[in-house]
C-alpha cells in the first residue's frame, strides 16, 4: 500500500470508541456506588454516636452515677468520643422516680469520595426508668 492511499473501511473501527465509553461508564458507576456507600457508612457512625450519647445522658437525668456534669455534658462527652458533635439534648434533670426519655441530635463531618465533605446528622432516644433500680 502506498503512503497516500486511503485505508480501507474496517468493520471494527468503532469498537475502540464504544469500549472506551463503556469503561468510562463503569468507572463513573464505581465512584457513585463508593460515594453512596461512604455516605451510608457515615450515617451509621453518626447514629452510633447519637445512641451512645442518649444512653449516657438518660440515667444522669435522675442521678449523676459518677458523671462529672449535666446530662447534656455527658451526652456531649460520649458524642465526641464517637467522632461527633452534640447539636441538641432534650434531657432535663428530673429527680422523680418517673420514667423519662431523652433525645439527642449529633452531627458528624466526614469526607466522602465524590461528594467531598459531608455533615451527617442523626437523632436518638433513650428511656430511663429509675424504679427499675429497685428491682434487681
Residue pairs with C-beta under 8 A, 6 or more apart in sequence:
31 113
31 114
32 114
34 113
34 114
35 112
35 113
35 114
35 115
38 110
38 112
38 113
38 114
38 115
39 112
39 115
39 118
39 120
42 108
42 110
42 112
42 118
42 120
43 120
43 122
45 82
45 83
45 84
45 108
45 110
45 120
46 84
46 106
46 107
46 108
46 120
46 121
46 122
47 122
47 124
48 82
49 78
49 79
49 82
49 83
49 84
49 106
49 108
49 122
50 79
50 84
50 104
50 105
50 106
50 122
50 123
50 124
51 124
51 126
52 78
52 79
52 81
52 82
53 74
53 75
53 76
53 78
53 79
53 82
53 84
53 86
53 89
53 104
53 106
53 124
54 75
54 102
54 103
54 104
54 124
54 125
54 126
55 78
55 126
56 67
56 74
56 75
56 77
56 78
57 71
57 72
57 74
57 75
57 78
57 89
57 91
57 102
57 104
57 126
58 71
58 91
58 100
58 101
58 102
58 126
58 127
58 128
59 65
59 128
60 67
60 70
60 71
60 74
60 91
60 93
61 71
61 91
61 92
61 93
61 94
61 100
61 102
61 128
62 94
62 95
62 100
62 128
62 130
63 95
63 130
67 73
67 74
68 74
69 77
70 93
71 89
71 91
71 92
71 93
71 102
72 86
72 89
72 91
75 86
75 89
75 91
75 102
75 104
76 85
76 86
76 89
79 85
79 86
79 104
79 106
80 86
83 108
84 106
84 107
84 108
84 122
85 106
85 107
85 108
86 104
86 105
86 106
87 105
87 106
87 107
87 121
88 103
88 104
88 105
89 102
89 103
89 104
89 105
90 102
90 103
90 104
91 102
91 103
91 104
94 100
96 130
97 130
97 131
98 130
99 127
99 128
99 129
99 130
99 131
100 127
100 128
101 125
101 126
101 127
101 128
102 125
102 126
102 127
102 128
103 123
103 124
103 125
104 123
104 124
104 125
105 121
105 122
105 123
106 121
106 122
106 123
107 119
107 120
107 121
107 122
108 119
108 120
108 122
109 117
109 118
109 119
109 120
110 117
110 118
110 120
111 117
111 118
112 118
